[in-house]
Every structure is written in C-alpha cells, then in structure tokens.
Amino acid sequence: MKKVVYLPLDDRPCNYVFPNKLFNTDLLNIDLIDKEKIGSRKNAGNHDEISSWLMDSIKNADALVLSID
C-alpha cells in the first residue's frame, strides 16, 4: 500500500473530507493531519504544529499533496 501525505487548505469538507473519502483505498493510505491543527476559512492554522506533523509524516511517504491558495 502506498502512503500519500495530504495537507489540505483548510477544514472545509471539500478540502478535508472529500479527498480522503475519494482516494483512501486498498491501494492508497491517505495520511491526513488532525482537523484541530489546520485552519478554517477565517482562522489561520498553527504553523508550528503543521510543520512538525508534515516533517514527521513525509519521512516514509510515497507522495505528498499540498493544497495552497
């Protein structure tokens, strides 16, 4: 199984929930950050926690998807 680290833009379902439901299969394991650590549409996320999670998660990942605006 391939591990894909996914950092969504924010916690809206179109960014956080739907990609995980679509692509988390028997062939792909989506590693998704905790919702509390990322921002929402009107509030910024915790940069230190996001950076720490990202650096730890990519160590054994096969791919990385970053959503940025």
Backbone bond lengths (Angstrom), bond angles and torsions (degrees), N, CA, C in turn:
res aa  C-N    CA-C-N  psi(-1)  N-CA   C-N-CA  omega(-1)  CA-C   N-CA-C  phi
1 M - - - 1.437 - - 1.526 108.95 -
2 K 1.304 116.05 135.02 1.457 122.67 179.11 1.529 109.82 -86.50
3 K 1.327 116.09 140.76 1.461 121.29 177.44 1.520 109.10 -103.10
4 V 1.345 115.56 124.59 1.450 122.38 178.04 1.528 107.81 -116.78
5 V 1.316 116.38 120.58 1.465 121.45 175.84 1.519 106.84 -87.41
6 Y 1.321 115.86 127.38 1.458 121.30 -177.04 1.522 109.80 -124.56
7 L 1.318 117.01 119.34 1.459 122.76 175.85 1.524 107.97 -109.41
8 P 1.338 116.90 104.45 1.462 119.83 -178.15 1.524 112.40 -74.95
9 L 1.299 115.47 163.01 1.456 122.43 179.30 1.530 111.06 -64.97
10 D 1.313 117.02 -44.50 1.464 122.34 178.93 1.521 109.02 -160.50
11 D 1.329 116.55 -167.69 1.461 120.02 -173.00 1.526 115.04 -92.42
12 R 1.318 118.08 8.16 1.463 119.52 177.47 1.525 109.72 -64.98
13 P 1.332 118.18 146.62 1.466 120.64 -177.83 1.523 114.43 -54.80
14 C 1.331 117.74 -35.94 1.468 119.78 -179.07 1.526 111.36 -65.52
15 N 1.318 118.03 -24.05 1.461 122.22 179.38 1.515 113.22 -101.27
16 Y 1.309 117.62 -32.74 1.462 121.17 -172.00 1.540 112.99 -102.43
17 V 1.307 116.64 -49.31 1.470 120.62 -172.71 1.527 112.96 -84.81
18 F 1.316 117.54 -51.47 1.462 120.97 -171.98 1.536 114.21 -62.72
19 P 1.330 120.60 -46.20 1.468 118.51 178.24 1.529 112.80 -59.37
20 N 1.316 117.11 -38.25 1.455 120.49 178.18 1.527 111.18 -64.59
21 K 1.320 117.07 -42.42 1.466 120.39 178.61 1.527 111.99 -66.72
22 L 1.321 116.69 -37.13 1.462 120.48 -177.72 1.524 113.85 -72.81
23 F 1.324 116.95 -38.52 1.460 119.88 -169.10 1.519 115.58 -111.51
24 N 1.320 119.17 -7.28 1.456 121.54 178.05 1.534 108.00 -81.51
25 T 1.327 116.47 97.33 1.459 122.21 -173.93 1.520 110.26 -127.65
26 D 1.331 116.14 -171.42 1.461 120.96 176.32 1.530 111.38 -68.05
27 L 1.310 117.33 -21.40 1.460 121.50 -178.85 1.522 113.16 -95.74
28 L 1.336 116.28 -26.19 1.462 121.31 -178.03 1.522 110.37 -125.15
29 N 1.314 115.79 133.28 1.452 121.69 172.69 1.526 107.10 -109.98
30 I 1.328 116.74 115.87 1.455 121.51 -178.54 1.531 108.58 -89.52
31 D 1.323 116.23 120.16 1.466 122.17 175.87 1.517 106.77 -94.61
32 L 1.326 115.95 112.52 1.456 122.78 -172.12 1.523 109.62 -118.61
33 I 1.305 117.34 133.59 1.458 122.88 -179.78 1.535 109.97 -66.06
34 D 1.330 116.33 152.29 1.466 120.73 176.72 1.520 110.00 -61.82
35 K 1.304 115.13 139.57 1.460 121.39 -176.29 1.534 112.63 -59.62
36 E 1.315 117.37 -32.28 1.460 121.54 -177.37 1.536 112.28 -68.02
37 K 1.329 117.67 -22.88 1.461 121.53 -176.41 1.525 113.57 -83.80
38 I 1.335 115.88 -26.92 1.465 118.22 -178.39 1.520 109.85 -92.39
39 G 1.287 115.86 167.01 1.453 120.37 -177.87 1.516 112.20 -82.30
40 S 1.304 113.37 173.85 1.457 120.03 173.10 1.528 106.60 -111.78
41 R 1.291 116.38 -174.41 1.451 119.48 -176.98 1.526 113.09 -59.44
42 K 1.339 116.47 -31.85 1.462 119.85 -176.16 1.528 113.85 -114.19
43 N 1.316 118.28 -2.81 1.467 121.33 -178.55 1.518 110.36 -127.74
44 A 1.315 115.43 137.20 1.464 120.45 179.15 1.525 110.71 -72.99
45 G 1.331 115.23 151.40 1.454 120.61 175.68 1.518 110.86 -81.01
46 N 1.332 115.68 174.70 1.450 121.76 178.89 1.528 108.87 -86.37
47 H 1.321 116.11 104.77 1.461 121.76 -174.32 1.524 112.44 -57.39
48 D 1.323 118.30 -44.21 1.462 121.54 -178.56 1.524 112.06 -63.65
49 E 1.325 117.08 -43.43 1.465 120.29 179.62 1.525 111.26 -68.55
50 I 1.308 117.27 -38.88 1.460 121.02 178.47 1.528 110.00 -64.88
51 S 1.314 117.37 -46.51 1.466 121.41 179.30 1.521 111.75 -60.77
52 S 1.309 116.41 -44.34 1.465 121.14 -179.89 1.530 110.68 -63.11
53 W 1.332 116.57 -46.56 1.470 120.20 179.10 1.527 110.45 -61.21
54 L 1.325 116.11 -43.78 1.458 120.44 -177.85 1.517 111.79 -62.68
55 M 1.322 117.48 -46.51 1.465 120.99 -178.95 1.530 111.76 -64.32
56 D 1.325 117.31 -36.79 1.466 120.87 177.55 1.523 111.49 -71.31
57 S 1.320 116.63 -39.93 1.464 121.18 -174.73 1.519 113.85 -71.63
58 I 1.325 117.71 -33.78 1.462 119.14 -174.80 1.529 113.72 -79.60
59 K 1.323 117.33 -8.63 1.467 120.23 -177.55 1.527 112.65 -57.05
60 N 1.305 117.78 -39.08 1.465 120.78 -178.65 1.524 112.47 -121.87
61 A 1.327 116.42 28.34 1.465 120.90 -178.06 1.518 111.71 -90.36
62 D 1.318 115.21 152.63 1.466 121.56 174.68 1.523 111.58 -92.45
63 A 1.342 115.72 -24.03 1.468 120.19 -179.35 1.521 109.08 -155.94
64 L 1.327 114.46 161.00 1.451 122.25 -179.79 1.522 108.62 -136.21
65 V 1.331 115.69 131.41 1.465 121.61 176.17 1.523 107.10 -121.73
66 L 1.331 116.05 118.54 1.469 121.63 178.32 1.514 108.47 -112.99
67 S 1.307 116.18 125.85 1.466 120.38 175.87 1.514 108.05 -98.50
68 I 1.307 115.62 120.39 1.470 119.89 179.81 1.518 108.91 -132.47
69 D 1.306 115.16 159.36 1.455 120.12 -178.94 1.511 108.91 -126.17
